[in-house]
Amino acid sequence: MELTINSVAVGLDTVWVLLCAALVFLMEAGFAALEAGFIHSRNSLNIMMKVFMDCTIGLIGFFICGFAFMYGTDAAGFMGLSGFLLEGDLAHLHLKIPVEAFWLFQAAFAIAMATIVSGAVAERMKFAPYLVFSLLATVIIYPLAGHWVWSPDGWLNQLGMLDFAGSAVVHSLGGWAALAAVLVLGPRSGRFNKDGSINIMPGHNLPLAALGAFILWFGWFGFNPGSTLSGLDANIAKIAVNTNLSAAAGGTVAALLTLGKYGKADLSMAINGALGGLVAITAGCAFVTALSSLFIGAVAGGLIIAAVPFFDRFRADDPVGAIAVHGVCGSFGTVAVGIFATNGGLLYGGGFHLLGVQLLGLLCIGLWGFGSTYALFSALKAIVGIRVSREDEIVGLDISEHGIAAYNDLEYPLLQTASQPFGPFEKLPELNENKGVSPA
């Protein structure tokens, strides 16, 4: 094949998008490690399995019809109707790279949205109903929101909504879906007392959670710069710098606030502060200045400290802080574009138009994510049940749902660590005998 300037440009852009797709897909490893570290050891294999199945089931569902619903042609601006199995009319996308490369990049985003919910429902949700959610999240819940904002035919796109890499489409959507899920599912046994007080349930491996956060941070260099869809785009460096600065500001503020409030810096809050900064800047990373990125990240770090106890007061039990990180910070980041965007933002003389569009888009996406997930979880609860028994919750989902422990070199389950949140175990030997494991 004869090389031309155009063919070389297409080749470079294709390699860039494929590399960034791999980075975004690697974020699933980060999610898995983060969520496993933030929960009890007896449930860590279960959460790994759920994240793993997000990848397997989610990729298949997004290939069959999710991508078509998201990017297919549409006269009404609501849902695409072409491109099933990557076939049919997709010329309206005006892609400069092969559609397969574009699909792979977008598929990694789709499974990330579903995985946001997995951490929020950890330690008490049945495995099989979760698979139903994972499939429908990547087939219909995420694709419709994505169509509205990112498809050329989408109604929010037509209004001018800006969400460069998905603060609203991925993170806010996933965060408010997570809130709906935990409200239907209910809190973990022993999390809240009758007097309203809260029992602390610390994660079993914070170093593992920190490693997961670092992997997520690293993957974000595919998430945000990759959304240019071109390795020749001059904005790549700016987007990467803005992404990094926001994460740094979020982690710093969260750590300092816990240090000032409690006299000790909290690693879990610092982790979620950095992730909140990443989530918040994802919408505006290509549209705001570096200084604005610092401010957006700093506010996100503060929002994490306020949001986590806020949702606890409403008994929305979220073991990993997904609602705060993705729902709250994703919402803030979406609105921040309307304030800080150098072209159309309120502080740059753009008036209230863009801000109004951002608020409208955020409201619609949030309502769609919350409402659709609440309806789905309610239906699953009524039809098949979504919560494991209290006995299975005590023994742990690794054994009860999968028949194997995550840490087989230890006597399992680690009932000594479980005794505080659940209270005395008068019938523990019988439970262990029934599950085929030795008593502690």
C-alpha positions as CSV (number, residue, x, y, z in Angstrom):
1,M,0.0,0.0,0.0
2,E,1.3,3.4,-0.9
3,L,1.9,5.7,2.0
4,T,0.3,9.1,2.0
5,I,0.1,11.8,4.6
6,N,-3.5,10.9,5.1
7,S,-2.9,7.2,5.6
8,V,-0.1,7.9,8.0
9,A,-2.3,10.2,10.0
10,V,-5.1,7.6,10.1
11,G,-2.6,4.9,11.2
12,L,-1.3,7.1,14.0
13,D,-4.8,8.0,15.2
14,T,-5.8,4.4,15.1
15,V,-2.8,3.3,17.2
16,W,-3.5,6.2,19.6
17,V,-7.1,5.2,20.1
18,L,-6.3,1.5,20.5
19,L,-3.6,2.4,23.1
20,C,-6.0,4.6,25.0
21,A,-8.7,1.9,24.8
22,A,-6.3,-0.5,26.5
23,L,-5.6,2.1,29.2
24,V,-9.3,2.5,29.9
25,F,-9.8,-1.2,29.9
26,L,-6.9,-1.5,32.4
27,M,-9.0,0.7,34.7
28,E,-11.1,-2.3,35.4
29,A,-8.1,-3.9,37.2
30,G,-8.0,-0.7,39.2
31,F,-11.7,-0.8,40.1
32,A,-11.3,-4.5,41.1
33,A,-8.3,-3.8,43.4
34,L,-9.8,-0.6,44.9
35,E,-13.1,-2.2,45.7
36,A,-11.6,-5.5,47.0
37,G,-9.3,-3.5,49.3
38,F,-12.2,-1.4,50.6
39,I,-14.3,-4.3,51.8
40,H,-14.0,-7.4,54.0
41,S,-11.6,-10.1,52.9
42,R,-14.5,-12.7,52.9
43,N,-16.1,-10.8,50.0
44,S,-13.1,-9.8,47.9
45,L,-13.3,-12.6,45.5
46,N,-17.0,-11.9,44.9
47,I,-16.3,-8.3,44.0
48,M,-13.4,-9.3,41.7
49,M,-15.8,-11.7,40.0
50,K,-18.4,-9.0,39.5
51,V,-15.9,-6.6,37.9
52,F,-14.6,-9.4,35.7
53,M,-18.1,-10.2,34.5
54,D,-18.7,-6.5,33.7
55,C,-16.0,-7.0,31.2
56,T,-17.2,-10.2,29.7
57,I,-21.0,-9.7,29.6
58,G,-20.7,-5.9,29.1
59,L,-18.4,-6.2,26.1
60,I,-20.8,-8.7,24.4
61,G,-23.9,-6.7,25.1
62,F,-22.3,-3.5,23.9
63,F,-21.2,-5.3,20.7
64,I,-24.6,-6.7,19.9
65,C,-26.8,-3.7,20.4
66,G,-25.4,-1.2,23.0
67,F,-23.2,0.6,20.5
68,A,-26.0,0.8,18.0
69,F,-28.3,2.3,20.5
70,M,-25.6,4.8,21.4
71,Y,-24.2,5.8,18.0
72,G,-26.7,4.6,15.4
73,T,-28.7,7.0,13.2
74,D,-31.7,8.6,14.9
75,A,-34.2,11.1,13.7
76,A,-35.6,12.0,17.1
77,G,-32.4,12.4,19.1
78,F,-33.3,9.7,21.7
79,M,-31.9,6.4,20.6
80,G,-29.7,5.1,17.7
81,L,-31.1,2.4,15.4
82,S,-28.3,1.4,13.2
83,G,-24.9,-0.3,13.7
84,F,-26.0,-3.5,15.3
85,L,-23.0,-6.0,15.4
86,L,-20.9,-3.1,14.0
87,E,-22.8,-3.4,10.7
88,G,-25.0,-1.0,8.8
89,D,-25.0,2.8,8.5
90,L,-22.5,4.6,10.7
91,A,-21.3,7.2,8.1
92,H,-22.9,10.0,10.1
93,L,-20.2,9.6,12.7
94,H,-17.6,10.9,10.3
95,L,-14.9,8.8,11.8
96,K,-11.3,9.2,10.7
97,I,-10.4,5.8,12.3
98,P,-11.8,2.3,11.7
99,V,-15.1,1.8,13.4
100,E,-13.7,-1.2,15.3
101,A,-11.1,1.0,17.0
102,F,-13.8,3.5,18.0
103,W,-16.0,0.7,19.3
104,L,-13.2,-0.7,21.4
105,F,-12.6,2.6,23.1
106,Q,-16.3,3.2,23.7
107,A,-16.8,-0.3,25.0
108,A,-14.2,0.3,27.7
109,F,-16.3,3.3,28.8
110,A,-19.5,1.3,28.9
111,I,-18.1,-1.4,31.2
112,A,-16.6,1.3,33.5
113,M,-20.1,2.8,34.0
114,A,-21.5,-0.6,35.1
115,T,-18.5,-1.3,37.4
116,I,-19.2,1.9,39.3
117,V,-22.3,0.3,40.8
118,S,-20.5,-3.0,41.7
119,G,-18.6,-1.3,44.5
120,A,-21.7,0.4,46.0
121,V,-23.6,-2.9,46.2
122,A,-20.6,-4.9,47.6
123,E,-20.9,-7.4,50.4
124,R,-24.6,-8.2,50.2
125,M,-25.9,-8.5,46.6
126,K,-26.5,-11.8,44.9
127,F,-24.2,-12.6,42.0
128,A,-26.8,-13.6,39.3
129,P,-29.1,-10.5,39.6
130,Y,-26.0,-8.4,39.4
131,L,-25.2,-9.9,36.0
132,V,-28.6,-8.9,34.8
133,F,-27.9,-5.3,35.8
134,S,-24.4,-5.4,34.2
135,L,-25.9,-6.5,30.9
136,L,-28.7,-4.0,30.9
137,A,-26.4,-1.2,32.0
138,T,-24.2,-1.7,28.9
139,V,-27.0,-2.5,26.5
140,I,-29.5,0.3,27.4
141,I,-28.9,2.5,30.4
142,Y,-25.4,3.8,29.4
143,P,-26.0,3.8,25.6
144,L,-29.1,6.0,25.8
145,A,-27.4,8.6,28.0
146,G,-24.3,8.5,25.7
147,H,-26.5,8.9,22.7
148,W,-28.1,12.1,24.0
149,V,-24.8,13.8,24.6
150,W,-22.2,12.2,22.3
151,S,-24.0,11.1,19.2
152,P,-24.3,13.7,16.4
153,D,-28.1,13.1,16.5
154,G,-28.4,13.3,20.3
155,W,-30.8,16.0,21.6
156,L,-28.4,17.2,24.3
157,N,-25.6,17.3,21.8
158,Q,-27.8,19.5,19.6
159,L,-28.4,21.8,22.5
160,G,-24.6,22.2,22.9
161,M,-23.9,20.2,26.1
162,L,-20.2,19.7,26.7
163,D,-19.0,16.5,28.4
164,F,-15.6,15.8,26.9
165,A,-14.9,12.4,28.4
166,G,-17.9,11.6,30.6
167,S,-18.3,13.3,33.9
168,A,-22.0,13.1,33.2
169,V,-22.4,10.3,30.7
170,V,-20.2,7.8,32.6
171,H,-19.6,9.0,36.2
172,S,-22.7,10.9,37.2
173,L,-24.9,8.3,35.5
174,G,-23.1,5.5,37.3
175,G,-23.1,7.4,40.6
176,W,-26.8,8.0,40.7
177,A,-27.5,4.5,39.5
178,A,-25.4,3.3,42.4
179,L,-27.5,5.4,44.8
180,A,-30.7,3.8,43.4
181,A,-29.2,0.4,43.8
182,V,-28.2,0.7,47.4
183,L,-31.5,2.3,48.4
184,V,-33.4,-0.7,47.0
185,L,-30.8,-3.2,48.3
186,G,-30.5,-1.8,51.8
187,P,-27.4,-1.5,54.0
188,R,-25.1,-4.2,55.1
189,S,-26.1,-6.1,58.2
190,G,-24.7,-4.3,61.3
191,R,-23.8,-1.1,59.4
192,F,-26.4,1.1,61.2
193,N,-27.7,0.8,64.7
194,K,-31.3,1.4,65.8
195,D,-30.3,4.7,67.4
196,G,-29.0,6.0,64.1
197,S,-25.3,5.5,65.0
198,I,-23.0,4.0,62.4
199,N,-20.6,1.1,62.8
200,I,-17.3,1.5,61.0
201,M,-16.5,-1.5,58.7
202,P,-12.9,-0.9,57.6
203,G,-11.6,-2.4,54.4
204,H,-9.3,-5.4,54.8
205,N,-6.5,-4.2,52.6
206,L,-6.0,-0.5,52.1
207,P,-2.6,-1.0,50.3
208,L,-4.5,-3.0,47.7
209,A,-7.1,-0.2,47.5
210,A,-4.3,2.4,47.0
211,L,-2.8,0.3,44.2
212,G,-6.2,0.2,42.6
213,A,-6.4,4.0,42.8
214,F,-3.0,4.4,41.2
215,I,-4.1,2.1,38.3
216,L,-7.2,4.1,37.9
217,W,-5.2,7.3,37.9
218,F,-2.9,5.9,35.3
219,G,-5.8,4.6,33.1
220,W,-7.3,8.1,33.2
221,F,-4.5,9.2,30.8
222,G,-6.4,7.0,28.3
223,F,-9.8,8.1,29.4
224,N,-9.4,11.8,28.9
225,P,-6.7,12.4,26.3
226,G,-7.9,9.4,24.4
227,S,-11.3,11.1,23.9
228,T,-9.6,13.4,21.3
229,L,-9.7,10.2,19.1
230,S,-6.5,11.6,17.5
231,G,-2.9,11.2,18.4
232,L,-2.2,14.4,16.3
233,D,-4.5,16.6,18.4
234,A,-2.5,19.4,19.9
235,N,-4.7,19.4,23.0
236,I,-3.5,16.1,24.3
237,A,-0.8,17.5,26.5
238,K,-3.2,20.2,27.9
239,I,-5.8,17.5,28.7
240,A,-3.3,15.3,30.4
241,V,-2.0,18.1,32.5
242,N,-5.5,19.3,33.5
243,T,-6.4,15.7,34.5
244,N,-3.3,15.3,36.6
245,L,-3.6,18.6,38.4
246,S,-7.3,18.0,39.3
247,A,-6.5,14.6,40.8
248,A,-3.6,16.0,42.8
249,A,-5.7,18.9,44.1
250,G,-8.5,16.5,45.1
251,G,-6.3,14.1,46.9
252,T,-4.4,16.9,48.7
253,V,-7.5,18.7,49.9
254,A,-9.2,15.5,51.1
255,A,-6.1,14.4,53.0
256,L,-5.6,17.8,54.6
257,L,-9.3,18.1,55.6
258,T,-9.2,14.8,57.4
259,L,-5.9,15.8,59.0
260,G,-7.4,19.0,60.3
261,K,-10.7,17.4,61.4
262,Y,-9.4,14.2,63.1
263,G,-5.7,14.9,63.6
264,K,-4.8,12.1,61.3
265,A,-4.8,11.9,57.5
266,D,-7.2,9.3,56.2
267,L,-5.9,7.2,53.3
268,S,-9.3,6.1,52.1
269,M,-10.5,9.7,51.9
270,A,-7.3,10.8,50.1
271,I,-7.8,8.1,47.6
272,N,-11.4,9.1,47.0
273,G,-10.4,12.7,46.9
274,A,-8.0,12.1,44.1
275,L,-10.5,10.0,42.2
276,G,-13.1,12.7,42.8
277,G,-10.8,15.2,41.2
278,L,-10.3,12.9,38.2
279,V,-14.1,12.4,37.8
280,A,-14.8,16.1,38.1
281,I,-12.3,17.2,35.5
282,T,-13.4,14.6,33.0
283,A,-16.1,16.8,31.5
284,G,-14.0,19.9,31.1
285,C,-10.4,18.7,30.7
286,A,-10.3,20.0,27.1
287,F,-12.2,23.2,27.8
288,V,-10.7,24.8,31.0
289,T,-7.3,26.2,32.0
290,A,-4.8,24.5,34.3
291,L,-5.6,26.9,37.1
292,S,-9.3,26.1,36.8
293,S,-8.4,22.4,36.9
294,L,-6.7,22.9,40.2
295,F,-9.8,24.6,41.6
296,I,-12.2,22.0,40.2
297,G,-10.1,19.2,41.8
298,A,-9.8,21.0,45.1
299,V,-13.6,21.5,45.3
300,A,-14.1,17.8,44.4
301,G,-11.8,16.8,47.3
302,G,-13.9,18.9,49.7
303,L,-17.1,17.4,48.3
304,I,-15.9,13.9,49.1
305,I,-15.4,14.8,52.7
306,A,-18.9,16.2,52.9
307,A,-20.7,13.7,50.7
308,V,-19.6,10.4,52.4
309,P,-21.2,11.2,55.8
310,F,-24.2,12.9,54.1
311,F,-25.2,9.7,52.4
312,D,-24.5,7.7,55.5
313,R,-27.1,9.8,57.4
314,F,-29.7,8.5,54.9
315,R,-28.6,4.9,55.4
316,A,-27.3,4.7,51.8
317,D,-24.6,2.2,52.6
318,D,-21.8,2.5,50.0
319,P,-18.7,0.6,51.0
320,V,-16.4,2.2,48.5
321,G,-17.7,5.8,48.3
322,A,-18.9,5.4,44.6
323,I,-21.9,7.7,45.1
324,A,-19.7,10.5,46.4
325,V,-16.9,10.0,43.9
326,H,-18.9,9.5,40.8
327,G,-22.3,10.9,41.5
328,V,-21.4,14.0,43.4
329,C,-18.1,14.9,41.8
330,G,-19.3,13.9,38.3
331,S,-22.3,16.2,38.8
332,F,-20.0,19.0,40.0
333,G,-17.6,18.5,37.1
334,T,-20.5,18.7,34.6
335,V,-21.7,22.0,36.0
336,A,-18.2,23.3,36.3
337,V,-17.8,23.3,32.5
338,G,-20.6,25.9,32.3
339,I,-18.6,28.1,34.7
340,F,-15.0,27.6,33.7
341,A,-15.0,26.8,30.0
342,T,-12.9,29.4,28.2
343,N,-15.3,29.4,25.3
344,G,-18.8,29.9,26.7
345,G,-18.3,29.6,30.4
346,L,-19.9,32.0,32.8
347,L,-16.6,33.4,34.1
348,Y,-15.3,34.0,30.6
349,G,-18.2,36.1,29.4
350,G,-20.4,33.4,28.0
351,G,-23.4,34.2,30.1
352,F,-25.7,31.6,31.5
353,H,-26.6,29.7,28.3
354,L,-23.9,26.9,28.6
355,L,-24.4,26.7,32.3
356,G,-28.1,26.2,31.8
357,V,-27.5,23.5,29.2
358,Q,-25.1,21.7,31.5
359,L,-27.6,21.8,34.3
360,L,-30.4,20.5,32.1
361,G,-28.2,17.7,30.8
362,L,-27.1,16.7,34.2
363,L,-30.6,16.6,35.6
364,C,-31.9,14.4,32.7
365,I,-28.9,12.0,32.9
366,G,-29.2,11.8,36.7
367,L,-32.9,11.1,36.6
368,W,-32.4,8.5,33.9
369,G,-29.6,6.7,35.8
370,F,-31.4,6.8,39.1
371,G,-34.9,6.0,37.7
372,S,-33.9,3.2,35.4
373,T,-31.7,1.5,38.0
374,Y,-34.3,1.9,40.7
375,A,-37.0,0.3,38.5
376,L,-34.6,-2.5,37.4
377,F,-33.5,-3.4,41.0
378,S,-37.1,-3.2,42.3
379,A,-38.2,-5.6,39.6
380,L,-35.3,-8.0,40.3
381,K,-36.0,-7.8,44.0
382,A,-39.6,-8.8,43.4
383,I,-38.9,-11.5,40.9
384,V,-35.7,-13.3,42.0
385,G,-34.5,-11.4,45.1
386,I,-31.3,-9.4,45.0
387,R,-29.9,-9.8,48.5
388,V,-28.1,-12.8,50.1
389,S,-29.4,-14.2,53.4
390,R,-28.0,-12.8,56.6
391,E,-26.2,-16.1,57.2
392,D,-24.5,-16.0,53.8
393,E,-23.6,-12.4,54.5
394,I,-21.9,-13.4,57.7
395,V,-20.0,-16.2,56.2
396,G,-19.1,-14.1,53.2
397,L,-20.1,-14.0,49.6
398,D,-16.8,-15.7,48.5
399,I,-17.9,-18.9,50.1
400,S,-21.7,-18.6,49.7
401,E,-21.8,-17.4,46.1
402,H,-18.6,-19.0,44.6
403,G,-17.7,-21.8,47.0
404,I,-14.1,-20.7,47.5
405,A,-12.2,-18.2,49.6
406,A,-10.0,-15.4,48.3
407,Y,-7.3,-16.2,50.8
408,N,-6.9,-19.9,51.0
409,D,-3.8,-19.9,53.2
410,L,-5.9,-18.5,56.1
411,E,-8.5,-20.3,58.1
412,Y,-11.8,-19.1,56.6
413,P,-14.0,-17.3,57.3
414,L,-12.2,-14.7,59.4
415,L,-15.0,-14.6,61.9
416,Q,-13.1,-12.7,64.5
417,T,-13.0,-9.7,62.2
418,A,-16.7,-10.1,61.4
419,S,-17.8,-10.3,65.0
420,Q,-17.8,-6.6,65.8
421,P,-20.1,-5.4,63.1
422,F,-22.5,-8.4,63.3
423,G,-22.5,-9.0,67.1
424,P,-22.2,-12.3,68.9
425,F,-22.2,-15.5,66.9
426,E,-24.1,-18.0,69.1
427,K,-24.8,-20.3,66.1
428,L,-21.5,-19.9,64.4
429,P,-20.4,-23.6,64.5
430,E,-23.7,-24.6,62.8
431,L,-23.2,-22.0,60.1
432,N,-19.7,-23.1,59.4
433,E,-20.7,-26.8,59.3
434,N,-23.5,-26.1,56.8
435,K,-21.1,-24.2,54.6
436,G,-18.5,-26.9,54.7
437,V,-15.8,-24.7,56.3
438,S,-14.1,-25.1,59.7
439,P,-15.1,-22.9,62.6
440,A,-12.7,-20.2,63.7
